[in-house]
Amino acid sequence: MEDSKYKAAGVNIDEQDKAIDKIKSIVKTTFTPDVLTGIGSFGTLFQIPEGFKNPVLISSCDGVGTKLKVAFMTGIHNTVGQDLVNHCVNDIFVQGAKPLYFLDYIATGKLYAGVVEDIVSGLAKGCKENGMSLIGGEMAEMPGFYSEGEYDIAGFITGIAERDKVLTGEKIKPGDLIIGLKSTGLHTNGYSLARKIFFEDLGLKVDDYVDDLGCTVGEELLKIHKSYYPVLKDAVKEGIINGMAHITGGGFLDNIPRVLPEDCDAIIKKDRVPVLPVFKFLIENGDISEKEAYRVFNMGIGMVCMVSPENIEKFYSLVKDEVFEIGVIEQGFKKAVLI
Amino acid sequence: MEDSKYKAAGVNIDEQDKAIDKIKSIVKTTFTPDVLTGIGSFGTLFQIPEGFKNPVLISSCDGVGTKLKVAFMTGIHNTVGQDLVNHCVNDIFVQGAKPLYFLDYIATGKLYAGVVEDIVSGLAKGCKENGMSLIGGEMAEMPGFYSEGEYDIAGFITGIAERDKVLTGEKIKPGDLIIGLKSTGLHTNGYSLARKIFFEDLGLKVDDYVDDLGCTVGEELLKIHKSYYPVLKDAVKEGIINGMAHITGGGFLDNIPRVLPEDCDAIIKKDRVPVLPVFKFLIENGDISEKEAYRVFNMGIGMVCMVSPENIEKFYSLVKDEVFEIGVIEQGFKKAVLI
């Protein structure tokens, strides 16, 4: 195919084959015994795990957004896969799902096997950390779509839950405590605004060290989106969480109401939120109103759990992570209120 | 949010909300009774359909590739969703799966609610034609990633099959007939090369009428990728197909071997292939070798079925579509051979 017309049109099947060879062994390390087919078949077979009486599937799909631009700027491509996986895991875990398998979509203008290998390494690491199989994906070379050295990635997750144990939030009631778990940083939200402030307004480079952050701009902005499945799965299994919300785009204000009953409000006490230095830095240097900051960013809390006071001690004993009691559920109208 | 900093950074949550409002009702029309949650929850719940003894899930993921550029050039955005859905359906149907549900990823630089509505209309139409639910998706606004008016889309499909009825190709044996079903055109493969020939080499515009094609360039290049599920599902149910291959990127030569046993070759008789006018046009005007054409394009056959001679009459009676006996399985080495 060296001098083929297809290659002249910008598509290099040989480089694609090289990339597939590189990622085959990485991907296989994620396979659980429920994966029934290997790489190369059109679709991938996955058996429904044993032990469920009335299982339901819970699926979601997401991207990493413009956090990818930071990967391009730093040349670090082996963490965005973890961001993608962990974001997707959190999105189905808030409904009580155990993650089963993951598929990825990687699109680029010109395919470099080494970059694909880095991306897939991150995906595989994320999958393994969540006990999940990376069962397939699509690698699309699309000349003229993406700038040189750039790409986009999306992920698709499928999990499973016992139908009568799905977390819908309907068990949430006035008096429940709102427990927040720390985020690592921006996770995967608010990057268009954060990049504007860091790189355009302040003219910083990814390698610049920022005292307030204790690291370089690139290090701060590539901090990996945390998966809360490993630290919260035991508490979910015990049935002592009444509802969970993943704090993504839209912040507390948009995400918590998604799981609230019609007659409940979530009262968030701002002085209880462990606001991370990066958000203080962005608010100050970006001249952002506090209200907008709470709508765009997670502010330092990546996941909230609503827990009845009678279960709180058991919750604390099961959760091996720093937790913050940031608010309480009150009678209301399905709103999150910052006080 | 009119004057928000986030909007100034290129992200408009209000336009996203508008787009979500527009697509809500469209998406709901695709829901089968197995969809247990509506739009707005973090993940979507789907119950495993009744009637399966030992069900396995079959999943796949794909994009539309640079066919999207033709959508941008023509301003027609309501067909690429069908391309995406049908491509994904075929990829899992070749293993005997019944399509269950679909999720989409739509990424763009600047979000226009009307364009998103068109894309999702196509996705919903494709889903309904395949008896499948469009249960969720991600709409990502990524300033600086995509050129003005451009976007990328990816799809994730999940289907189900009875474990002992999964089509692996292992039943294929020497003497089986290779039956091809017509494609509508390029489907979703070879677009980088085709666009180069039409638009760069020949300098044609999407509105130019081409006598050899009997339509405009835009009409030809937007012909919808066909789903073979509706026309072949009865034959699959009857168990009279020994193996199927979806003819996508890589053509006959790469795709048929994926389902062949180690000791079988697929002998394709070129004079039996109903080569579509668009491929003759591309070969002639693009100065492409026949060998490369068969590796890049489907040439007019979008799906092949391997069928035992004793089942062929029943196959013909069950398949309500034009079929072409394009070859035969012989003893060999897992290769597709053009003669």
Chai-1 contact restraints between the chains, C-beta under 6 A:
chainA,res_idxA,chainB,res_idxB,connection_type,confidence,min_distance_angstrom,max_distance_angstrom,comment,restraint_id
A,S4,B,E292,contact,1.0,0.0,6.0,A-B,restraint_1
A,K5,B,L193,contact,1.0,0.0,6.0,A-B,restraint_2
A,K5,B,G286,contact,1.0,0.0,6.0,A-B,restraint_3
A,K5,B,I288,contact,1.0,0.0,6.0,A-B,restraint_4
A,Y6,B,L193,contact,1.0,0.0,6.0,A-B,restraint_5
A,Y6,B,V296,contact,1.0,0.0,6.0,A-B,restraint_6
A,A9,B,S192,contact,1.0,0.0,6.0,A-B,restraint_7
A,A9,B,L193,contact,1.0,0.0,6.0,A-B,restraint_8
A,A9,B,K196,contact,1.0,0.0,6.0,A-B,restraint_9
A,G10,B,S192,contact,1.0,0.0,6.0,A-B,restraint_10
A,V11,B,S192,contact,1.0,0.0,6.0,A-B,restraint_11
A,F42,B,D91,contact,1.0,0.0,6.0,A-B,restraint_12
A,F42,B,V94,contact,1.0,0.0,6.0,A-B,restraint_13
A,F42,B,H246,contact,1.0,0.0,6.0,A-B,restraint_14
A,G43,B,I58,contact,1.0,0.0,6.0,A-B,restraint_15
A,G43,B,S59,contact,1.0,0.0,6.0,A-B,restraint_16
A,G43,B,S60,contact,1.0,0.0,6.0,A-B,restraint_17
A,G43,B,D91,contact,1.0,0.0,6.0,A-B,restraint_18
A,G43,B,I92,contact,1.0,0.0,6.0,A-B,restraint_19
A,G43,B,Q95,contact,1.0,0.0,6.0,A-B,restraint_20
A,T44,B,S59,contact,1.0,0.0,6.0,A-B,restraint_21
A,L45,B,V56,contact,1.0,0.0,6.0,A-B,restraint_22
A,L45,B,I58,contact,1.0,0.0,6.0,A-B,restraint_23
A,F46,B,L57,contact,1.0,0.0,6.0,A-B,restraint_24
A,Q47,B,V56,contact,1.0,0.0,6.0,A-B,restraint_25
A,V56,B,L45,contact,1.0,0.0,6.0,A-B,restraint_26
A,V56,B,Q47,contact,1.0,0.0,6.0,A-B,restraint_27
A,L57,B,F46,contact,1.0,0.0,6.0,A-B,restraint_28
A,I58,B,G43,contact,1.0,0.0,6.0,A-B,restraint_29
A,I58,B,L45,contact,1.0,0.0,6.0,A-B,restraint_30
A,S59,B,G43,contact,1.0,0.0,6.0,A-B,restraint_31
A,S59,B,T44,contact,1.0,0.0,6.0,A-B,restraint_32
A,S60,B,G43,contact,1.0,0.0,6.0,A-B,restraint_33
A,C61,B,L103,contact,1.0,0.0,6.0,A-B,restraint_34
A,C61,B,Y105,contact,1.0,0.0,6.0,A-B,restraint_35
A,C61,B,G137,contact,1.0,0.0,6.0,A-B,restraint_36
A,C61,B,E138,contact,1.0,0.0,6.0,A-B,restraint_37
A,C61,B,F156,contact,1.0,0.0,6.0,A-B,restraint_38
A,D62,B,E138,contact,1.0,0.0,6.0,A-B,restraint_39
A,G63,B,E138,contact,1.0,0.0,6.0,A-B,restraint_40
A,G63,B,A140,contact,1.0,0.0,6.0,A-B,restraint_41
A,G65,B,A140,contact,1.0,0.0,6.0,A-B,restraint_42
A,G65,B,M142,contact,1.0,0.0,6.0,A-B,restraint_43
A,T66,B,M142,contact,1.0,0.0,6.0,A-B,restraint_44
A,D91,B,F42,contact,1.0,0.0,6.0,A-B,restraint_45
A,D91,B,G43,contact,1.0,0.0,6.0,A-B,restraint_46
A,I92,B,G43,contact,1.0,0.0,6.0,A-B,restraint_47
A,V94,B,F42,contact,1.0,0.0,6.0,A-B,restraint_48
A,Q95,B,G43,contact,1.0,0.0,6.0,A-B,restraint_49
A,L103,B,C61,contact,1.0,0.0,6.0,A-B,restraint_50
A,L103,B,F156,contact,1.0,0.0,6.0,A-B,restraint_51
A,Y105,B,C61,contact,1.0,0.0,6.0,A-B,restraint_52
A,Y105,B,A154,contact,1.0,0.0,6.0,A-B,restraint_53
A,A107,B,D152,contact,1.0,0.0,6.0,A-B,restraint_54
A,G137,B,C61,contact,1.0,0.0,6.0,A-B,restraint_55
A,E138,B,C61,contact,1.0,0.0,6.0,A-B,restraint_56
A,E138,B,D62,contact,1.0,0.0,6.0,A-B,restraint_57
A,E138,B,G63,contact,1.0,0.0,6.0,A-B,restraint_58
A,A140,B,G63,contact,1.0,0.0,6.0,A-B,restraint_59
A,A140,B,G65,contact,1.0,0.0,6.0,A-B,restraint_60
A,M142,B,G65,contact,1.0,0.0,6.0,A-B,restraint_61
A,M142,B,T66,contact,1.0,0.0,6.0,A-B,restraint_62
A,P143,B,S192,contact,1.0,0.0,6.0,A-B,restraint_63
A,D152,B,A107,contact,1.0,0.0,6.0,A-B,restraint_64
A,A154,B,Y105,contact,1.0,0.0,6.0,A-B,restraint_65
A,A154,B,A154,contact,1.0,0.0,6.0,A-B,restraint_66
A,F156,B,C61,contact,1.0,0.0,6.0,A-B,restraint_67
A,F156,B,L103,contact,1.0,0.0,6.0,A-B,restraint_68
A,F156,B,F156,contact,1.0,0.0,6.0,A-B,restraint_69
A,S192,B,A9,contact,1.0,0.0,6.0,A-B,restraint_70
A,S192,B,G10,contact,1.0,0.0,6.0,A-B,restraint_71
A,S192,B,V11,contact,1.0,0.0,6.0,A-B,restraint_72
A,S192,B,P143,contact,1.0,0.0,6.0,A-B,restraint_73
A,L193,B,K5,contact,1.0,0.0,6.0,A-B,restraint_74
A,L193,B,Y6,contact,1.0,0.0,6.0,A-B,restraint_75
A,L193,B,A9,contact,1.0,0.0,6.0,A-B,restraint_76
A,K196,B,A9,contact,1.0,0.0,6.0,A-B,restraint_77
A,H246,B,F42,contact,1.0,0.0,6.0,A-B,restraint_78
A,G286,B,K5,contact,1.0,0.0,6.0,A-B,restraint_79
A,I288,B,K5,contact,1.0,0.0,6.0,A-B,restraint_80
A,E292,B,S4,contact,1.0,0.0,6.0,A-B,restraint_81
A,V296,B,Y6,contact,1.0,0.0,6.0,A-B,restraint_82
